Structures are given as C-alpha cells and as structure tokens.
Amino acid sequence: MGSFGGFGGLFGGGKTATITQFVPTPKIIIGHVLDVCLDSRSELHKGSDENVGTIKFRDVFGPHITDFNKPEKGLIARPADRSNFKIPLPGEQVLVYYAYQDKITPSLQLVPGYFYGPVITNTANVTNNSSPYVGISPARLRGLLPIPTQQVDTRFDTRISNLKVFKDGASSPVIHKQMQPFEGDYILQGRFGNSIRFGSTPTDASADSGPTWTAKRRGKPGDSIITIRVNNEIVSKNKVKTDLYDLEDINEDAASIY
C-alpha cells in the first residue's frame, strides 16, 4: 500500500481520499489593522501569552465596510513568522495568509486560520503608515457618519498607547530619516532611524559620493561591508521630497558599528 493509500482507512469507509479534500483554499488578504495585542492589558490577550502579537483586522477588499463607530470589530490573525516580524500599528495594512493553525501542544484537529506577514508601507514614511480611510473614500463618508469627521481621522490614535512616538502633535506624523541605498544593498530599516546595511566596497567612480567610510577605499570593489547605526534625526513634513535619506557618519550618528 502506498503512503497516500493509507488515508482510506483513516478518513472513512476504506475509500481512498484525495489530498485536496483536506487542504483549505489558499488566499492572501490585504488586512487593515484594527488592534494589536502587545501584553495582558489587551482585550485580544484572553489570558494567554500565546496571543501576544495577535491582530484584529478587516479585509480591505472584502464585501463589507467596517462600522466606523466600532473599530474593534474584525478578523483575527497571528504572526506568520514569530522569529522575524514587524509589529504593525493600528491603521496600517499587512499581508494576511490563510493556513493551518495549532498550539504549542499539537492537536489532531487542524483548523485553518489567518496569519499576517509584512507591513505594507504605502508611503515613504516607515515610522508610521496608519490611515483611517484605507479602501474607503473619505469623500463618501463625510456627512454620512453620525460622528464628527475629526473622530474618523483619529480613530486609530486611541489604539496607540505611545502615540507621541509616532505623531508630532494631533496629526503630523513623525518621519525618521532613512539610510541612503546603494546598488546591490540589502538594508534593514527600523521605524525609528535605526538601520543595518549589508553593502559592499564601491568602485572608484562612486566612492566620492558615498558614505565617509568609502573615501579611503580599501580592498576590491564588491568586498562586503556591514554598518549598524542609530540616527535620531527627524525630517520635517515639507522636506520629505528632498531630505528623506542620509548617509552614515561615525562622527554624527548617535551610535554606530562598522
């Protein structure tokens, strides 16, 4: 008997079952984050640390419109990769996958569920991409809601306990400078001006316009270089188009490792 032939006795009547009967329909959803569980104070915690990192979301392209008076309504998703994931903010978009879920102690009952992956940075600001109107035109909502427009504009602010980290005042988003990319770079960019560059020694032609560590180049073009730095500088909203990126500077950065 082949490996899959044995399923017949397990799933009924000696008949051979097809594997597709037990696989959920794969799907990817664009999820609009409504709430995030960070600790036991969250209503999503439900008495279990296994729920830390869980989010509530709505399907941006779903057939429904979330009740703007009750932003806590929504679907539940867990981190797709707990060893490497970015905590989303309420109001941001994430990729959501449909897969089997289980607990630390395995169960014979496999139940499909939602898991979220990367944050979709729909603007150039990696610090905060929260938006109350994702998938819904503000023009269609104004005048139709029984609440002031200002409440709609700030509906996710109450869900962010450390709001001053992400907003300068009532509405202006905080924008941290980002690391200037170079050809072939792999850059890990945090929300708060902290970054890691996996780069390389440049050619002579590009060394003069590169970071200070390229001025007196050693080795061959393409030799690997890693820089880790913290830069606390913030960009004003009216200078984003011309002043968003900068270069590492061992004398100016708050902290760095080369």
ChimeraX attribute file (.defattr): number of C-alpha atoms within 10 A of each C-alpha:
attribute: neighborCount
match mode: 1-to-1
recipient: residues
	/A:1	5
	/A:2	6
	/A:3	6
	/A:4	11
	/A:5	14
	/A:6	14
	/A:7	16
	/A:8	14
	/A:9	12
	/A:10	12
	/A:11	11
	/A:12	10
	/A:13	9
	/A:14	12
	/A:15	13
	/A:16	15
	/A:17	18
	/A:18	12
	/A:19	9
	/A:20	8
	/A:21	8
	/A:22	9
	/A:23	11
	/A:24	13
	/A:25	10
	/A:26	8
	/A:27	10
	/A:28	13
	/A:29	19
	/A:30	20
	/A:31	29
	/A:32	31
	/A:33	30
	/A:34	27
	/A:35	26
	/A:36	26
	/A:37	20
	/A:38	16
	/A:39	15
	/A:40	14
	/A:41	10
	/A:42	15
	/A:43	12
	/A:44	20
	/A:45	18
	/A:46	13
	/A:47	12
	/A:48	10
	/A:49	13
	/A:50	12
	/A:51	20
	/A:52	18
	/A:53	21
	/A:54	22
	/A:55	28
	/A:56	21
	/A:57	28
	/A:58	22
	/A:59	19
	/A:60	19
	/A:61	14
	/A:62	12
	/A:63	7
	/A:64	9
	/A:65	12
	/A:66	18
	/A:67	11
	/A:68	16
	/A:69	13
	/A:70	10
	/A:71	20
	/A:72	17
	/A:73	15
	/A:74	19
	/A:75	16
	/A:76	19
	/A:77	23
	/A:78	23
	/A:79	22
	/A:80	18
	/A:81	12
	/A:82	10
	/A:83	7
	/A:84	10
	/A:85	14
	/A:86	17
	/A:87	16
	/A:88	24
	/A:89	25
	/A:90	26
	/A:91	26
	/A:92	23
	/A:93	28
	/A:94	22
	/A:95	16
	/A:96	24
	/A:97	21
	/A:98	18
	/A:99	18
	/A:100	14
	/A:101	15
	/A:102	13
	/A:103	7
	/A:104	6
	/A:105	5
	/A:106	9
	/A:107	10
	/A:108	6
	/A:109	9
	/A:110	12
	/A:111	11
	/A:112	14
	/A:113	16
	/A:114	20
	/A:115	23
	/A:116	28
	/A:117	21
	/A:118	17
	/A:119	21
	/A:120	16
	/A:121	15
	/A:122	13
	/A:123	10
	/A:124	13
	/A:125	18
	/A:126	20
	/A:127	23
	/A:128	24
	/A:129	20
	/A:130	23
	/A:131	19
	/A:132	22
	/A:133	16
	/A:134	15
	/A:135	14
	/A:136	13
	/A:137	9
	/A:138	14
	/A:139	9
	/A:140	9
	/A:141	13
	/A:142	13
	/A:143	11
	/A:144	10
	/A:145	13
	/A:146	9
	/A:147	12
	/A:148	11
	/A:149	15
	/A:150	8
	/A:151	13
	/A:152	17
	/A:153	14
	/A:154	16
	/A:155	20
	/A:156	21
	/A:157	20
	/A:158	10
	/A:159	17
	/A:160	15
	/A:161	8
	/A:162	10
	/A:163	15
	/A:164	12
	/A:165	13
	/A:166	22
	/A:167	16
	/A:168	12
	/A:169	10
	/A:170	10
	/A:171	11
	/A:172	11
	/A:173	20
	/A:174	22
	/A:175	24
	/A:176	25
	/A:177	26
	/A:178	28
	/A:179	21
	/A:180	15
	/A:181	15
	/A:182	14
	/A:183	8
	/A:184	10
	/A:185	13
	/A:186	14
	/A:187	19
	/A:188	12
	/A:189	16
	/A:190	15
	/A:191	17
	/A:192	21
	/A:193	19
	/A:194	20
	/A:195	19
	/A:196	19
	/A:197	21
	/A:198	14
	/A:199	19
	/A:200	19
	/A:201	19
	/A:202	24
	/A:203	13
	/A:204	14
	/A:205	8
	/A:206	13
	/A:207	17
	/A:208	14
	/A:209	12
	/A:210	17
	/A:211	15
	/A:212	15
	/A:213	17
	/A:214	17
	/A:215	14
	/A:216	9
	/A:217	15
	/A:218	11
	/A:219	9
	/A:220	12
	/A:221	13
	/A:222	12
	/A:223	11
	/A:224	12
	/A:225	14
	/A:226	13
	/A:227	15
	/A:228	16
	/A:229	20
	/A:230	18
	/A:231	22
	/A:232	14
	/A:233	15
	/A:234	16
	/A:235	19
	/A:236	15
	/A:237	13
	/A:238	8
	/A:239	9
	/A:240	16
	/A:241	10
	/A:242	8
	/A:243	14
	/A:244	19
	/A:245	14
	/A:246	14
	/A:247	17
	/A:248	23
	/A:249	15
	/A:250	15
	/A:251	9
	/A:252	10
	/A:253	14
	/A:254	13
	/A:255	14
	/A:256	18
	/A:257	10
	/A:258	12
